[in-house]
Amino acid sequence: MTAIGLGMKWGIDSREGLHQELDPALTGYEAAKLYADLRKSIVGQDEAVQQVATIYQTYLAGMSAPGRPLASLLFLGPTGSGKTRLVEATAESLVGDAHAVIKIDCAEFQHSHEIAKLIGSPPGYLGHRETHPLLSQDVLNQYQTERMKVNFVLFDEIEKASDSLWKLLLGILDKATLTLGDNRRVDFTRCMIFMTSNLGARETISILHPSLGFAASEAERRLEAGCVPEELEEKLSRAAVEAARRRFTPEFINRIDKMVVFKPLGIDELRQILMLELNIVQQRIFNSAAGVPFVFSVTEDARNLLLHEGTDIQYGARHLKRAIDRNLVQPLSNLIATGQVRPGDLICVKSDLASSRLTFFRECEGISACAMVKMVDPAVTLNAGAFSANTVSEQPRANHARSSRR
């Protein structure tokens, strides 16, 4: 029956309808919230973030393909670009716990017999009924809540696994079912399945660091500045996808919903990640079991020093994290352990240009808990009971002794 006939059947003349154009590009509230949460944690990977938000909106609308997982995504790209962090941030936004991800380290499954750790030993084999499978239904559902029934499974560094694991994944990705060693079936229809891989790393290094001619010196200059041209990003993306197609079988690639290539992080992205990491360090101080909550501020020169020490496009954000640990976290730990930092202090972190190292000064002391909360980023929270009633006073006191020691 035509649309006009259908309208007349119900007493509606569609020829005189509104004929209002709809916008399929709009995003619902919950998917938009997920997108915003991921953008706060993941820097420079807009395509990957958009893919996850789109998949979640499809699930909310009830339009996910029946009899298949909610999503099967293969994340490719250089190390330290945020592949695993995106999965954890998704779980943190939707479930409230970044650890609500069932993470399978594929480096532990380089031999075919190790698949028994995932599905359990079959009847007749040694260890049957004694091996607890890592992918049972109870394990999948352990992080579900009344509001959120989605599970997150991550196969980390999938290229390191044996062919047996890839063959096992064929049924999961296609039919969303897995048969365990004792013939129990596991349902993956409410699972978002993520796979990460560093395939193409060798090609990435050769593209980022050409060894001959003027292009080599020009590329090195751009990389030192943390700049990755758009044409270079496209070349890196093609290299990663081609490496994945060479490594995996066509039937495996054909069951993946989307291959997303993560971009190398430039200087602007690393600067944003630096601020996120400094907030994480501040949160760690507030949550510390040592019971010495204080606030630290980092000057612009000190941030530039950390950025200079931690910028390496080949290694991404992990190199920056190591620079923060080495230059900021370890000195702060020494100050706490030796009693030089007390609860309620404001520590100013500056840069000593002569020695290229960070210096630490106490600017204020006796800051109240309420004042400390106002001094830090809103994303950083102070634990209740972090201060005893007599630990600090209500008004901060400037530290005049510091100026006399200069």
C-alpha positions as semicolon CSV with decimal commas, in nm:
position;residue;x (nm);y (nm);z (nm)
1;M;0,000;0,000;0,000
2;T;0,135;0,343;-0,090
3;A;0,188;0,622;0,162
4;I;-0,118;0,804;0,029
5;G;-0,328;0,490;0,053
6;L;-0,201;0,421;0,403
7;G;-0,286;0,775;0,508
8;M;-0,637;0,753;0,363
9;K;-0,692;0,422;0,542
10;W;-0,638;0,600;0,873
11;G;-0,826;0,912;0,770
12;I;-0,512;1,115;0,703
13;D;-0,440;1,290;0,374
14;S;-0,060;1,285;0,360
15;R;-0,069;1,513;0,055
16;E;-0,170;1,794;0,288
17;G;0,081;1,699;0,560
18;L;0,358;1,912;0,705
19;H;0,630;1,770;0,480
20;Q;0,879;1,869;0,751
21;E;1,244;1,785;0,687
22;L;1,410;1,587;0,969
23;D;1,772;1,608;1,078
24;P;1,938;1,266;1,118
25;A;2,264;1,430;1,229
26;L;2,126;1,530;1,570
27;T;2,253;1,346;1,878
28;G;2,041;1,238;2,173
29;Y;2,110;1,362;2,524
30;E;2,274;1,046;2,661
31;A;2,495;0,992;2,357
32;A;2,591;1,359;2,361
33;K;2,686;1,327;2,727
34;L;2,903;1,025;2,647
35;Y;3,068;1,219;2,365
36;A;3,138;1,513;2,595
37;D;3,279;1,287;2,867
38;L;3,510;1,114;2,621
39;R;3,630;1,444;2,479
40;K;3,740;1,545;2,828
41;S;3,958;1,234;2,865
42;I;4,066;1,158;2,507
43;V;4,261;1,423;2,319
44;G;4,308;1,442;1,944
45;Q;4,104;1,132;1,851
46;D;3,771;1,280;1,745
47;E;3,692;1,008;1,491
48;A;3,727;0,729;1,746
49;V;3,521;0,919;2,004
50;Q;3,248;0,985;1,748
51;Q;3,236;0,616;1,654
52;V;3,180;0,509;2,015
53;A;2,909;0,773;2,070
54;T;2,731;0,672;1,747
55;I;2,733;0,305;1,847
56;Y;2,588;0,391;2,188
57;Q;2,311;0,602;2,034
58;T;2,221;0,314;1,798
59;Y;2,194;0,087;2,102
60;L;1,975;0,336;2,290
61;A;1,744;0,363;1,989
62;G;1,704;-0,015;1,980
63;M;1,847;-0,032;1,627
64;S;2,148;-0,251;1,697
65;A;2,174;-0,557;1,471
66;P;2,006;-0,855;1,640
67;G;2,220;-1,158;1,712
68;R;2,546;-0,963;1,698
69;P;2,757;-0,769;1,949
70;L;2,668;-0,403;1,991
71;A;3,000;-0,315;1,829
72;S;3,327;-0,469;1,720
73;L;3,597;-0,206;1,673
74;L;3,963;-0,250;1,587
75;F;4,176;0,038;1,711
76;L;4,501;0,082;1,520
77;G;4,773;0,337;1,570
78;P;5,100;0,419;1,742
79;T;5,165;0,341;2,105
80;G;5,056;0,600;2,358
81;S;4,782;0,749;2,139
82;G;4,490;0,660;2,371
83;K;4,348;0,333;2,234
84;T;4,313;0,152;2,568
85;R;4,231;0,476;2,749
86;L;3,928;0,531;2,523
87;V;3,780;0,195;2,625
88;E;3,836;0,271;2,994
89;A;3,689;0,620;2,956
90;T;3,378;0,471;2,791
91;A;3,326;0,235;3,083
92;E;3,391;0,516;3,329
93;S;3,129;0,738;3,166
94;L;2,858;0,473;3,128
95;V;2,914;0,254;3,434
96;G;3,109;0,484;3,663
97;D;3,415;0,258;3,687
98;A;3,712;0,266;3,450
99;H;3,797;-0,090;3,561
100;A;3,462;-0,227;3,442
101;V;3,638;-0,354;3,131
102;I;3,709;-0,724;3,081
103;K;4,063;-0,693;2,950
104;I;4,219;-0,985;2,767
105;D;4,595;-0,944;2,727
106;C;4,652;-1,125;2,398
107;A;5,025;-1,160;2,468
108;E;4,923;-1,439;2,708
109;F;4,763;-1,640;2,423
110;Q;5,051;-1,686;2,183
111;H;5,004;-2,065;2,186
112;S;4,688;-2,249;2,084
113;H;4,655;-2,452;2,406
114;E;4,631;-2,133;2,612
115;I;4,280;-2,076;2,477
116;A;4,167;-2,301;2,764
117;K;4,218;-2,003;2,994
118;L;3,939;-1,824;2,807
119;I;3,683;-2,101;2,762
120;G;3,792;-2,367;3,012
121;S;3,916;-2,720;2,947
122;P;3,684;-2,956;2,753
123;P;3,561;-3,281;2,913
124;G;3,827;-3,549;2,941
125;Y;4,115;-3,304;2,968
126;L;4,321;-3,241;3,279
127;G;4,179;-2,948;3,473
128;H;3,822;-2,985;3,349
129;R;3,582;-2,821;3,600
130;E;3,886;-2,671;3,776
131;T;3,970;-2,402;3,519
132;H;3,752;-2,094;3,557
133;P;3,702;-1,944;3,208
134;L;3,777;-1,574;3,168
135;L;3,481;-1,521;2,935
136;S;3,193;-1,682;3,124
137;Q;2,851;-1,517;3,141
138;D;2,899;-1,431;3,508
139;V;3,227;-1,253;3,428
140;L;3,063;-1,055;3,148
141;N;2,769;-0,943;3,361
142;Q;2,957;-0,860;3,680
143;Y;2,965;-0,484;3,612
144;Q;2,607;-0,449;3,488
145;T;2,374;-0,219;3,680
146;E;1,999;-0,171;3,681
147;R;2,040;0,124;3,446
148;M;2,328;0,003;3,230
149;K;2,324;-0,347;3,079
150;V;2,622;-0,300;2,847
151;N;2,944;-0,501;2,882
152;F;3,290;-0,398;2,765
153;V;3,543;-0,652;2,642
154;L;3,892;-0,548;2,534
155;F;4,134;-0,770;2,343
156;D;4,458;-0,580;2,392
157;E;4,734;-0,612;2,130
158;I;4,533;-0,862;1,930
159;E;4,814;-0,918;1,678
160;K;5,020;-1,101;1,944
161;A;4,762;-1,379;1,987
162;S;4,773;-1,712;1,807
163;D;4,548;-1,799;1,514
164;S;4,334;-2,002;1,755
165;L;4,216;-1,687;1,932
166;W;4,129;-1,519;1,603
167;K;3,925;-1,824;1,501
168;L;3,751;-1,816;1,839
169;L;3,662;-1,453;1,778
170;L;3,497;-1,531;1,444
171;G;3,193;-1,680;1,616
172;I;3,178;-1,404;1,876
173;L;3,194;-1,123;1,621
174;D;2,946;-1,286;1,382
175;K;2,691;-1,466;1,603
176;A;2,763;-1,309;1,945
177;T;2,791;-1,651;2,108
178;L;3,072;-1,852;2,261
179;T;3,059;-2,216;2,372
180;L;3,268;-2,293;2,681
181;G;3,449;-2,617;2,754
182;D;3,151;-2,750;2,952
183;N;2,909;-2,662;2,668
184;R;2,764;-2,357;2,840
185;R;2,688;-2,072;2,601
186;V;2,792;-1,713;2,658
187;D;2,582;-1,432;2,510
188;F;2,771;-1,130;2,370
189;T;2,472;-0,941;2,228
190;R;2,509;-0,670;2,494
191;C;2,885;-0,638;2,452
192;M;3,097;-0,367;2,300
193;I;3,404;-0,555;2,178
194;F;3,721;-0,354;2,133
195;M;4,049;-0,475;1,988
196;T;4,373;-0,278;1,990
197;S;4,683;-0,330;1,782
198;N;5,015;-0,162;1,717
199;L;5,036;-0,307;1,367
200;G;5,216;-0,075;1,128
201;A;5,453;0,053;1,398
202;R;5,758;-0,018;1,183
203;E;5,604;0,162;0,886
204;T;5,506;0,449;1,116
205;I;5,866;0,492;1,234
206;S;5,996;0,493;0,877
207;I;5,735;0,751;0,773
208;L;5,793;0,973;1,076
209;H;6,171;0,946;1,052
210;P;6,282;0,932;0,686
211;S;6,655;0,871;0,661
212;L;6,750;1,041;0,335
213;G;6,755;1,385;0,176
214;F;6,595;1,715;0,259
215;A;6,273;1,542;0,362
216;A;6,455;1,382;0,654
217;S;6,573;1,711;0,805
218;E;6,236;1,876;0,742
219;A;6,050;1,584;0,903
220;E;6,278;1,591;1,207
221;R;6,220;1,964;1,248
222;R;5,843;1,917;1,239
223;L;5,851;1,625;1,479
224;E;6,064;1,816;1,728
225;A;5,798;2,086;1,719
226;G;5,529;1,821;1,763
227;C;5,365;1,897;1,429
228;V;5,215;1,620;1,212
229;P;5,091;1,743;0,870
230;E;4,751;1,624;0,748
231;E;4,896;1,440;0,447
232;L;5,132;1,255;0,681
233;E;4,840;1,151;0,902
234;E;4,661;1,004;0,598
235;K;4,976;0,817;0,499
236;L;5,010;0,675;0,850
237;S;4,643;0,573;0,848
238;R;4,679;0,384;0,520
239;A;4,995;0,212;0,643
240;A;4,820;0,089;0,960
241;V;4,515;-0,044;0,773
242;E;4,731;-0,220;0,513
243;A;4,940;-0,379;0,790
244;A;4,620;-0,509;0,956
245;R;4,494;-0,656;0,628
246;R;4,826;-0,836;0,580
247;R;4,827;-0,976;0,932
248;F;4,467;-1,092;0,973
249;T;4,262;-1,323;0,753
250;P;3,992;-1,176;0,526
251;E;3,711;-1,350;0,718
252;F;3,835;-1,194;1,042
253;I;3,861;-0,843;0,892
254;N;3,517;-0,885;0,735
255;R;3,354;-0,937;1,076
256;I;3,490;-0,614;1,224
257;D;3,243;-0,326;1,215
258;K;3,505;-0,053;1,189
259;M;3,881;-0,009;1,187
260;V;3,973;0,322;1,349
261;V;4,326;0,457;1,315
262;F;4,445;0,676;1,601
263;K;4,651;0,977;1,502
264;P;4,997;1,056;1,640
265;L;4,973;1,324;1,909
266;G;5,112;1,666;1,824
267;I;5,234;1,938;2,057
268;D;4,887;2,090;2,106
269;E;4,736;1,754;2,202
270;L;5,024;1,679;2,439
271;R;4,975;2,016;2,605
272;Q;4,613;1,927;2,677
273;I;4,714;1,583;2,801
274;L;4,968;1,748;3,030
275;M;4,689;1,941;3,203
276;L;4,483;1,622;3,238
277;E;4,781;1,438;3,387
278;L;4,849;1,721;3,634
279;N;4,486;1,692;3,749
280;I;4,537;1,317;3,794
281;V;4,844;1,383;4,011
282;Q;4,645;1,631;4,221
283;Q;4,364;1,377;4,261
284;R;4,623;1,118;4,362
285;I;4,746;1,354;4,635
286;F;4,394;1,400;4,768
287;N;4,336;1,023;4,767
288;S;4,675;0,938;4,913
289;A;4,688;0,694;5,204
290;A;4,968;0,908;5,351
291;G;4,704;1,158;5,462
292;V;4,891;1,470;5,347
293;P;4,643;1,654;5,124
294;F;4,787;1,970;4,972
295;V;4,761;2,172;4,652
296;F;5,031;2,234;4,396
297;S;5,040;2,481;4,110
298;V;5,271;2,460;3,808
299;T;5,391;2,776;3,635
300;E;5,388;2,815;3,259
301;D;5,767;2,776;3,238
302;A;5,750;2,456;3,442
303;R;5,478;2,316;3,216
304;N;5,690;2,398;2,912
305;L;5,981;2,211;3,069
306;L;5,765;1,905;3,132
307;L;5,633;1,927;2,778
308;H;5,984;1,952;2,634
309;E;6,100;1,653;2,838
310;G;5,792;1,448;2,746
311;T;5,744;1,524;2,376
312;D;5,821;1,231;2,150
313;I;5,568;1,162;1,874
314;Q;5,697;0,808;1,834
315;Y;5,599;0,716;2,193
316;G;5,297;0,943;2,243
317;A;5,145;1,026;2,581
318;R;5,328;0,750;2,769
319;H;5,657;0,938;2,724
320;L;5,491;1,248;2,872
321;K;5,362;1,047;3,170
322;R;5,714;0,920;3,237
323;A;5,846;1,277;3,227
324;I;5,582;1,385;3,481
325;D;5,665;1,092;3,709
326;R;6,037;1,160;3,688
327;N;6,032;1,539;3,726
328;L;5,722;1,605;3,937
329;V;5,579;1,299;4,113
330;Q;5,907;1,162;4,249
331;P;6,026;1,499;4,392
332;L;5,683;1,554;4,549
333;S;5,704;1,206;4,702
334;N;6,041;1,295;4,855
335;L;5,898;1,618;4,999
336;I;5,606;1,428;5,155
337;A;5,823;1,149;5,295
338;T;6,067;1,395;5,458
339;G;5,791;1,606;5,614
340;Q;5,872;1,917;5,410
341;V;5,514;1,927;5,282
342;R;5,234;1,942;5,535
343;P;4,854;1,913;5,501
344;G;4,702;2,237;5,377
345;D;5,014;2,363;5,198
346;L;5,020;2,535;4,860
347;I;5,329;2,424;4,668
348;C;5,438;2,629;4,370
349;V;5,635;2,437;4,107
350;K;5,868;2,654;3,900
351;S;6,136;2,598;3,640
352;D;6,506;2,660;3,696
353;L;6,627;2,751;3,349
354;A;6,994;2,725;3,444
355;S;6,972;2,360;3,551
356;S;6,665;2,260;3,343
357;R;6,488;2,116;3,645
358;L;6,182;2,191;3,853
359;T;6,201;2,376;4,183
360;F;5,945;2,363;4,465
361;F;5,837;2,643;4,701
362;R;5,579;2,662;4,978
363;E;5,362;2,964;4,898
364;C;5,091;2,922;5,164
365;E;5,015;2,695;5,455
366;G;4,711;2,611;5,664
367;I;4,464;2,620;5,374
368;S;4,120;2,490;5,460
369;A;3,959;2,203;5,275
370;C;3,696;2,434;5,129
371;A;3,960;2,670;4,995
372;M;4,161;2,385;4,847
373;V;3,861;2,261;4,651
374;K;3,817;2,608;4,500
375;M;4,183;2,627;4,401
376;V;4,193;2,314;4,185
377;D;4,020;2,212;3,863
378;P;3,650;2,120;3,911
379;A;3,729;1,769;3,787
380;V;3,947;1,714;4,096
381;T;3,753;1,630;4,413
382;L;3,863;1,626;4,776
383;N;3,773;1,315;4,972
384;A;3,544;1,364;5,269
385;G;3,739;1,333;5,592
386;A;4,070;1,413;5,427
387;F;4,132;1,671;5,701
388;S;4,095;1,633;6,071
389;A;3,931;1,916;6,257
390;N;4,261;2,053;6,387
391;T;4,479;1,992;6,085
392;V;4,445;2,331;5,921
393;S;4,293;2,664;6,001
394;E;4,021;2,832;5,805
395;Q;4,244;3,105;5,661
396;P;4,561;3,041;5,458
397;R;4,881;3,201;5,582
398;A;5,144;3,322;5,340
399;N;5,483;3,166;5,398
400;H;5,723;3,454;5,465
401;A;6,011;3,225;5,553
402;R;6,049;3,132;5,189
403;S;6,152;3,483;5,085
404;S;6,413;3,500;5,360
405;R;6,581;3,182;5,237
406;R;6,630;3,321;4,886
